[in-house]
Amino acid sequence: MSLQITELRVGNFLKNKNLIDVIRVGTINVEGSIWLNYGIFKNVYTDRMSLSGFEGVALTIEWIEKFGFELFPWGYVKDGLLIRCSFKKDGVKFWFEVGNGLKVDIKFVHQLQNLFFAMKGSELDDSKY
């Protein structure tokens, strides 16, 4: 499944399909290109690239913990939001769950970033990246 421009926000993390690096979306262009902010040791470089060269960053427990979620017996919690996970042969499955039974699968870091913003009105703390 390819990324759609409508599922991205400024600040989302993405992965370049040809590189190992994780980048951050700087600006979004409705024509399907994005300005990227990336760099090492807080040196930020900016580039304009086509969205087709990128994919979502797979969500992992490491990402969840670096965003400040705490592990409890029932799942990972931050600011009252619950992320549950189950371990399967083919990897870990994550989903967001609310008290009324609503469940939303989360596969990528940008999905978690967007969901958190939609529910809390604030960005996840990504200062550990």
N, C-alpha and C positions, 0 to 999 in steps of 0.2 A: 504494500500500500504506500503510495507516494504522499509526501507532505502536501498539504493544502495551505495556501497563504492565509486563509480564514481561520486556521487553527493556531496561528502564532501571535505572540505579543512581544513587544520590545522587552528584552531581558531574558527571553527563553533560551535555554541551552539546546544546541543541535550538534550533530556530528557530521563532519565532512566525509563523504563516501570514500574519498581517496586517501584520507589521512587519519591518523589516530586522534588528532586534536579535537577537543570539545570547544565550541565557540559560543558566543553569546550574540543574539540578534540585537543589532543597534537601531536600525530603522527598517521599516517594511514599506515596499513599493507595491502598489496594487497590480502592477504589470508582471509580478512574479519574481522580482529580484529583492534581495535584502542587503542592507549594509551590515557588516559584521564587526563586532568588537572582539578581538582576541589578542592574546599575548602572554608572555611569561613574566612573572615578578612585577605585575601591575603596569608593565609597559604595554599600552594599548595601541594596536594597529587597526586601521579601518580599511575595508575592502568592499566593493560591490560585487555580488555574485548571484547567479541564478539559483533559485530555490531547488531546482532539479539535482543539484550537486550535493544535497544534504539529506540526512535522515534523522529520525528521532534518536535520542540517547536512551538506551535501555535502562529502565528503572531498576535499581538494585537496593539492597539493604544499606549499602554504604552511602548512596545518595540520600536515602530517607533519613539516616542518622545525621549526616552532615547538614541537612536542612533543619535539624533540631527536634525531630520527632523522638519521643522516648518510648522504649519498649515496656509494655505491660503484658500480663498473661493473655489479654484479649486482643492485642495488636499494638501498633505504633500510634501514639497520640501526640498532637500538638495543638494548643489553643482550642481544645474541645473537639477537634476533628480526628476521626479514627481511620487509619489505614490498616486493613487486615491483609494477611498473606498466608499462602499455603505452599508447601514444598512438594513439587511433583517430579517425576523422572525427567521431564523435559525442562525443568527450571522452576523458578519461583513465580507464583502468580500473585499479583497485588490487586486490591480493590478498595475503593472508598465506600464506607457504609454509614448510613444515617439511621437514627432510631426508628424511623417509620418503615424500615425494610428496604429502602432504596439502596441499590448497589451499582457502582460504576467501576468497570474494569479500568485499570491504569497500567499501560505498558511502557510509557515513555516519560522522561523527566519533564518535558514541556507540558504534558497533560496534567501532571501533579501541580506544577507551577500555576497553570491556568485555573485548575479546580480550586486550589487554595485561595487564589485571588478572588474568584467568583463567590466563594463562601464567606471569606473573612474581610474582603476589601483591602487587603494588604499583601505585600510580596513576602514570599518565603525568604528567610535570612540565608543568603548564599555567600556570606563573608568567608566561609571556610574553603572557598574555591579560588 
